[in-house]
Amino acid sequence: MSARLIDGRAVAAALRGELAADVAAFAERHRRPPGLATVLVGEDPGSVVYVGMKHRECEAIGIRSFDHRLAADAGEAAVVELIEALNADPLVSGVLVQLPMPAHLDGVKLTGLVDVAKDVDGLTPMSAGLLALGRPGLRPCTPSGVMMLLESAGVVLEGAEAVVVGRSNLFGKPMAQLLLGANATVTMCHSRTRDLAHLCARADVLIAAAGRARMVGADWVKPGATVIDVGVNRLEGGLVGDVDFEAVRERAGAITPVPGGVGPMTIACLLRNTVLAAQAAADAETTVG
């Protein structure tokens, strides 16, 4: 029997619908919409496309977008000045520094300058620390999207054995933290993990984010497991994930496709973080006032 498909497009569309109503209510109450500012240095083709998508999605649900672009040879001082200005701008609810940056700039350092209250990517050291400590804060978008997909599929995480393949700061580490927060038992695997296939085959929930096309085969999957494929790999035939979808779908209980699974959730959760940041800032203003 084929696995149940977890439709990220449908879950993301439902979330955007909820957010559109929240944005309208916020704008009516505060006489301004939430605002998302992006900082793009240079003209990396993928980044240009991705930033454009973010702004289109913002406009579609009523979030005001601020598109800031600097030349590829911009110095660190110019980027720092822009980030500091956006941190101080009351019309900007969230700030996103688009990566990668040109080689002469330290993207991680610059991203870390974003005010934690406006860190809608959830990737600054402060945000990472809040997540690690289980304190309230803005969470990274793709891991948050995965948690929403698991919830939509009715997956019970408490007591479940979850395996995350990939240990990046962008996804693997925060994903593990969110799963721990939901009381799953988490194993984090990576390129030097011994007997990787055996560990994966124990998982009730298997999340693949290693960046290797079709790495996870059917024999890596426990019968009936939920499989979340975060990988995006471009082959001659098109986009594929880290999971051999056709093989694994005959063994898993539920599975996300590529494309159409995790991908749509990333921007939807970015919009959600922007709305949450705007609401938190407005509440703080009210408290101070």
C-alpha positions as MATLAB code, in Angstrom:
seq = 'MSARLIDGRAVAAALRGELAADVAAFAERHRRPPGLATVLVGEDPGSVVYVGMKHRECEAIGIRSFDHRLAADAGEAAVVELIEALNADPLVSGVLVQLPMPAHLDGVKLTGLVDVAKDVDGLTPMSAGLLALGRPGLRPCTPSGVMMLLESAGVVLEGAEAVVVGRSNLFGKPMAQLLLGANATVTMCHSRTRDLAHLCARADVLIAAAGRARMVGADWVKPGATVIDVGVNRLEGGLVGDVDFEAVRERAGAITPVPGGVGPMTIACLLRNTVLAAQAAADAETTVG';
ca = [
       0.000    0.000    0.000;
       1.355    3.415   -0.963;
       2.074    5.955    1.749;
      -0.305    8.795    2.461;
       0.926   11.970    0.778;
       1.543   14.979    3.051;
       0.585   17.927    0.837;
       2.711   20.948    1.744;
       1.010   23.148   -0.819;
      -2.387   22.623    0.791;
      -1.100   23.190    4.341;
       0.754   26.335    3.255;
      -2.328   27.670    1.460;
      -4.446   27.179    4.574;
      -1.835   28.964    6.690;
      -1.685   31.889    4.263;
      -5.465   32.197    4.456;
      -5.321   32.405    8.253;
      -2.485   34.922    8.095;
      -4.343   37.154    5.627;
      -7.148   37.494    8.173;
      -4.623   38.199   10.956;
      -2.890   40.842    8.838;
      -6.184   42.578    8.046;
      -7.125   42.619   11.732;
      -3.701   43.949   12.713;
      -3.825   46.704   10.095;
      -7.286   47.788   11.228;
      -6.229   47.862   14.875;
      -2.872   49.577   14.455;
      -3.453   51.628   11.283;
      -0.485   49.951    9.576;
       0.241   46.466    8.273;
       3.106   44.256    9.427;
       6.263   44.922    7.400;
       9.006   42.619    6.129;
      12.351   44.019    4.990;
      14.832   41.987    2.970;
      18.514   42.775    2.468;
      20.075   41.392   -0.709;
      23.705   42.062   -1.529;
      24.703   41.259   -5.098;
      22.721   39.441   -7.758;
      22.961   35.743   -6.970;
      20.321   34.317   -9.385;
      18.746   31.980   -6.859;
      18.579   34.689   -4.216;
      17.022   37.184   -6.627;
      14.254   34.695   -7.462;
      13.709   33.736   -3.824;
      13.532   37.343   -2.603;
      11.043   38.125   -5.349;
       8.865   35.215   -4.224;
       8.941   36.456   -0.638;
       7.764   39.909   -1.612;
       4.991   38.584   -3.846;
       3.747   36.364   -1.022;
       3.837   39.323    1.380;
       1.784   41.518   -0.917;
      -0.724   38.716   -1.518;
      -1.756   38.657    2.150;
      -1.333   42.371    2.888;
       2.116   42.501    4.503;
       4.104   45.553    3.438;
       7.461   44.624    1.941;
      10.670   46.645    1.908;
      13.112   45.445   -0.743;
      16.671   46.659   -0.067;
      19.393   45.758   -2.552;
      23.080   46.616   -2.406;
      25.718   46.185   -5.078;
      27.867   43.059   -5.005;
      30.914   45.135   -4.026;
      29.168   46.815   -1.073;
      31.367   46.992    2.012;
      30.540   45.621    5.425;
      29.920   49.106    6.841;
      27.137   49.753    4.321;
      25.389   46.487    5.156;
      25.728   47.088    8.893;
      24.303   50.601    8.534;
      21.299   49.263    6.617;
      20.577   46.493    9.135;
      20.796   48.919   12.042;
      18.407   51.302   10.296;
      15.893   48.504    9.730;
      16.214   47.372   13.340;
      15.208   50.888   14.403;
      12.368   51.378   11.887;
       8.951   50.929   13.589;
       7.314   50.116   10.237;
       9.559   47.071    9.806;
       8.336   44.077   11.811;
      10.855   41.603   10.445;
      14.311   41.755    8.841;
      15.711   39.032    6.627;
      19.312   39.083    5.399;
      19.414   36.926    2.280;
      22.214   34.372    2.053;
      24.599   33.604    0.484;
      26.465   36.902    0.433;
      29.463   37.812   -1.749;
      32.694   36.154   -0.616;
      34.161   39.299    0.945;
      31.285   39.535    3.457;
      30.629   37.351    6.494;
      26.965   36.458    6.078;
      26.669   34.706    9.431;
      28.137   37.695   11.260;
      25.880   40.168    9.463;
      22.763   38.063    9.975;
      23.586   38.022   13.674;
      23.161   41.804   13.795;
      19.408   41.567   13.206;
      17.378   42.492   16.296;
      16.162   39.224   17.849;
      12.631   40.655   17.972;
      12.759   41.088   14.175;
      14.679   37.891   13.368;
      11.975   36.300   11.218;
      14.466   33.728    9.901;
      15.098   32.622   13.489;
      18.805   32.187   12.781;
      20.643   34.733   14.914;
      22.677   33.457   17.898;
      20.081   34.970   20.224;
      17.229   33.136   18.503;
      19.220   29.890   18.504;
      19.846   30.304   22.219;
      16.171   30.898   22.981;
      15.262   27.767   21.041;
      17.909   25.678   22.808;
      16.623   26.844   26.187;
      12.998   26.297   25.256;
      12.210   29.977   25.691;
       9.675   31.862   23.530;
      11.057   33.326   20.314;
      10.894   33.283   16.533;
      11.764   29.857   15.150;
      13.570   28.967   11.880;
      11.086   28.762    9.051;
      11.790   25.391    7.436;
      11.910   23.386   10.697;
       8.741   25.171   11.808;
       7.133   24.188    8.522;
       8.070   20.553    9.102;
       6.459   20.647   12.543;
       3.268   21.993   10.991;
       3.276   19.249    8.364;
       3.683   16.594   11.042;
       0.789   18.107   12.976;
      -1.381   18.229    9.863;
      -0.681   14.542    9.285;
      -1.703   13.675   12.830;
       1.752   12.396   13.780;
       2.141   11.923   17.529;
       5.667   13.031   18.430;
       5.592   12.450   22.180;
       7.612    9.313   22.850;
       8.286    8.737   19.148;
      11.771    7.957   17.845;
      12.786   10.671   15.394;
      15.907   10.646   13.233;
      17.219   13.804   11.557;
      19.771   13.269    8.794;
      21.747   16.505    8.535;
      23.274   18.736   11.207;
      23.324   22.193    9.632;
      22.745   25.322   11.676;
      20.058   26.309    9.166;
      17.953   23.183    9.512;
      19.271   20.065   11.236;
      20.102   21.506   14.643;
      16.930   23.606   15.072;
      14.846   20.710   13.730;
      16.220   18.449   16.444;
      15.490   21.092   19.085;
      11.871   21.463   17.978;
      11.381   17.699   18.030;
      12.878   17.509   21.521;
      10.513   20.250   22.585;
       7.637   18.041   21.401;
       8.976   15.202   23.584;
      10.289   13.036   20.767;
      13.442   10.971   21.290;
      15.851   12.421   18.740;
      18.893   10.987   16.977;
      20.876   13.388   14.809;
      22.873   11.797   11.995;
      25.438   13.204    9.588;
      28.100   12.273    7.034;
      30.268   10.497    9.611;
      27.498    8.536   11.302;
      28.234    4.823   11.409;
      25.602    2.415   10.092;
      23.370    5.271    8.982;
      20.842    3.050    7.236;
      20.315    0.999   10.414;
      19.685    4.100   12.522;
      17.240    5.522    9.998;
      15.338    2.236    9.849;
      14.553    2.551   13.572;
      12.780    5.876   13.168;
       9.069    6.435   13.605;
       9.720    9.842   12.008;
      12.578   10.156    9.521;
      13.616   13.634    8.343;
      16.169   13.762    5.515;
      18.169   16.951    4.941;
      21.588   15.797    3.781;
      21.637   17.256    0.264;
      22.236   13.915   -1.496;
      19.754   12.967   -4.201;
      17.692    9.847   -3.458;
      20.047    8.802   -0.664;
      17.266    7.302    1.474;
      16.046    4.048   -0.006;
      13.244    1.738    1.052;
      15.534   -0.379    3.225;
      16.350    2.744    5.302;
      12.703    3.150    6.315;
      10.734    1.434    9.062;
       7.415    0.101    7.734;
       4.706    2.664    8.430;
       7.134    5.458    9.334;
       6.518    9.104    8.507;
       9.165   10.383    6.087;
       9.830   14.111    5.622;
      12.073   14.978    2.681;
      13.755   18.371    3.045;
      16.288   17.838    0.252;
      16.120   19.700   -3.058;
      18.473   18.366   -5.732;
      18.374   19.396   -9.383;
      18.956   16.496  -11.778;
      18.484   16.312  -15.533;
      14.948   15.080  -15.081;
      14.021   17.854  -12.651;
      13.940   18.356   -8.893;
      14.257   15.367   -6.571;
      14.663   15.047   -2.833;
      17.027   13.148   -0.581;
      14.496   10.307   -0.498;
      13.911    7.797   -3.286;
      10.252    8.732   -3.378;
       8.877    5.965   -5.572;
      10.617    3.229   -3.595;
       9.986    4.637   -0.136;
       6.316    5.443   -0.671;
       5.625    1.690   -0.849;
       7.042    1.216    2.667;
       6.311    4.424    4.593;
       3.027    5.320    6.227;
       3.176    8.989    5.174;
       5.631   10.938    3.032;
       6.244   14.423    1.637;
       6.913   14.867   -2.089;
       9.594   17.000   -3.746;
       8.495   19.467   -4.956;
       5.279   20.258   -3.128;
       6.137   19.075    0.363;
       8.352   21.040    2.719;
       9.241   23.791    0.223;
       5.933   25.701    0.245;
       5.992   25.799    4.038;
       9.214   27.804    4.303;
       7.860   31.074    2.926;
       4.488   30.536    4.602;
       6.249   30.256    7.964;
       8.316   33.347    7.159;
       5.050   35.244    6.728;
       3.800   33.770    9.991;
       6.933   34.904   11.813;
       6.495   38.409   10.403;
       2.947   38.582   11.742;
       4.030   37.191   15.122;
       6.855   39.750   15.324;
       4.472   42.585   14.483;
       1.990   41.456   17.129;
       4.711   41.124   19.774;
       6.077   44.601   18.987;
       2.601   46.122   19.167;
       1.927   44.406   22.506;
       5.221   45.744   23.844;
       4.315   49.276   22.739;
       0.977   48.974   24.511;
       2.627   47.728   27.695;
       5.160   50.559   27.689;
       2.483   53.087   26.885;
];
